[in-house]
Amino acid sequence: MSRPLAAAAVFAALSAAAPQAVAQDMSGHAMHHMEGTMLTISAQGRVVSRPDLATMQIGVVAQGDTASAALQANARQMSQTVAALRRAGVAERDIQTAQVSVNPQYAYQEGESPRITGYEANNMVTAKVRNLDALGRTMDAAVAAGGNRLQGVSFSLDDPDPVLDQARQDAMRKARARAQLYAQAAGLSVQRIIAISEGGGAMPMPPMPMAMARMEMADAAAVTPTAPGEIETTIAVTVMFELR
């Protein structure tokens, strides 16, 4: 074999063996640094707090002989509803269109094809109410101005980050306490944390929408009662400890 070919063969053999050698070295290195018993703990942090933001969907349903007539009637009524929300203190940036649709209405008779009798226009907006004390009055004002469909109300936190951090601290406290419990039961002690992973933060699901299509004008002497209650914020963590 010529010298160039021999050199190439040696180089190829070394290259093929290199990954295995590196893997063995890394394995030995890892085993050298993790000689104790590994314990993996999953814990959930939980914080209960009062909401400071309400989100509601309110809109208008209007009918007309034609699609254009239904949409124009809806537009007039919806403009009044949005203006009422603004007068009640809802900021322009907190009002967002959620749905606009126009659908034919049919009459059905046995043995005949469906017949269009008119059209129905729907327009919904999502409104954020930051003053929860004014939530009932805000809904009443929107209904009195022409809003005849209230899809639902949900409560949340405007800035959830501080509460999420509290939940993270709670989760780590629980994980450490649980690790200490297992270590004592096994006659060992917690040496250190090897790894931490977070499963994500979660808010409770909003309440089921209240179906209130075709609402009548609210009684001027009464205010719709609302109850924000409390919301629960949770964080799940998984922590690996080394015990010796």
N, C-alpha and C positions, 0 to 999 in steps of 0.2 A: 504494500500500500504506500502511496506517495505521502510525503510529509503534509501537504495541504489537506488531503483526505483524512489522514489520521487525526490531525488537529480538529477538523470539523466533527469527527465522530466523538472525540473526547468532549468537545463543547456541548454537543447535543445530549450526551449522557449526563453531564452536570446540570444542564438546564432541566431535564426531565426529573432529576432527583431533587432539585431545589425546592419546589413547592412542598413536598413531603417533609423535608428537613425543617423548613420554616414552620409548618403546621405543628410538628412535634415540639419545636422550641417554644411556640406560643402556648401550646397546651401545658408544657412543663412550667412556663412562666405563670400561667393562670392558676395552676394547682399550687404553686409556691405561695401565692398571695391569698388563696382561699382554702385554708387548711381546716377551718372549723365546720360546724353544721350550718347549712343554709336554711333559713326560715322565711317563707314568703307570706306576708299578711296583706289582706285586702280590707280596707276600712272606708266608711262613708262619713263625711263631715256634714253637719246639718245646722242651719241657722234659720230661725223663724223671725220674720220682720213684718212691719206694716208697709203695704204698698203706698206709693206716692204718685202713681200714674194710672189713669183709666183710659181704655181705648174702646170706643163704641163704633158700630156701623149703623148709620141712619140714612134713610133715603126716601125716594118718592116713587110711587107707582101711579101711572096715569093712563087713561084710555082715550082712544080717538077712532073715528071712522077710517082714517088712513094712517099709515105709518108716520107720515110727516106731522099730522095733526096730533097724534099721541106724543111724539117727541117734543113738539112745541109746547104742549100743555105741561109736559113734565119739566121742561126747561124753566118755564116761568115759576112753577112751584118749587123746583130745586134751588133756584136762585134765591128765593125768599128764605128757604131753609138754611142755606149756607150763610146768608146775611144774619140770620138769627143766632147761629153758632158764633159768628164773629162778635156780635153785640154781647153775647154771654161771656166773652172773654177767651174764646178759643183762638189761638194765633193762626195766622194764615198758613204758616209752615206746618202746622199740626192738622191741616185738613187736606186729605188726598182722595182723589177719585178711586173707587175700588171696583165699580162695575157699571157699565152702560149697555143696555140691550133693548131691542124692539122686537116683539114677537106677535105673530098673528093669533087671533082668537077664533076658535072653530065651533061650529054647531054640528052636532051629529044626529042623524036620523037613520033609522034602520032601513037598509036597502038603498041608501043614497051615499054619494061621496061627501066627505066633510066639506062644509061651506064656511068661508071666512066671514065672520060677523063684525070684525073690527081689529084693532091693534092695541097692544099694551106695551108701554115704555117703562123701563126700570132704570133708576140711577141711584147708586149707593156711594157714600163717601165714608172714609174712616177718619174719625176725629179723636184726637188725644186731648183729654181734659186733665190738666195738671193741678187744678184746685179741686180736690175731691169733695170738699164741702159744698161746692157748687154743681156737682154732677147731676143731681136730681133736677135742679132748676134749669140746667143747660138742656137736658133731654126734653123737659116740658116746653121750653122756649122753641126748640126745633120742631116739635110736634105741633105747637100752636101756629107756627109759621107755615106749615104745609107738609112737614115730614110725616108720612103715614106708614113707614116701615122701619122698625128697629130690629136689627138682626141679632144684636147681643152686646154685652159689655164684659170686658176682661180687665183684670188688675195686674200691675207689674211694678218693677222698680225702674225709675228713669236711668239710674246709674247703678248697675248690679255689681260692679267690680269690687267695691269695698266689702260687700256682703259675701261675695265669692271668696275673697281672701280670708275672711273669718271662717268660712266653711273649710278651706284648705288647712288652716291651723287646727281646727277641730278634728279633721281627718287624721292629721299627723299625730296629734295627742293620743287618739284612739289606737292608732297603729303601734306606737311606741309602748303604750300600756299593755296591749295584747301580746306584743313580743316579750315584754318582761314577764308576763304571766306564763307563757309557754317555756321560757328559759328557766324560770324557777321550778316549774313542774318537772323539767328534764334534768335538773341539777346543774344547769349551765348559767352563763351570764351573757348579756348582749354586748358584743364587742364593737360593732360598727354597722352602718348602713351601706349596703353594696349598691343598690339601685332604687330609684323612685320613678313611678310612672303615674300619670293622672288620667283617669277615665273620662273626665269632662264634667262640666257643670250642667246642672239641669234645674229649670224652673218647673213648677207644677203646671199641668195642662190647664188652659183657661176653661172657665165654666162653659157648659153647653150653651149654644146660642138660644136666646129667648125668642121664639117665633111670634112676632107681633105685627104681621102684615095687616094692612088696613086699619091702622090705629086711628081712633077718633081724637078730636081735640081734647087736650088735658083740661081738667077742672081747674079754673084759675085760682080757686081757694085752697087747693091741695098741691103738695110738692111730692113728686115720685120719690119714695124712700130708696136709699141705696146703702149697702153694707160692704165696705171694702174688705173687712176681715183681715186675715193674715196670709202670707205666702211663705212657702218653704223653699229654701235654696240648698241644694246638695252638691257635694263634690265627692267623687270616688277616687281613692288612691290605692296603688299596690306598691308595697315596700318590701325589699329583700334585705334581711338582716343576717349577719354572721354571728353565730353563737359558739362559745367555747366553754 
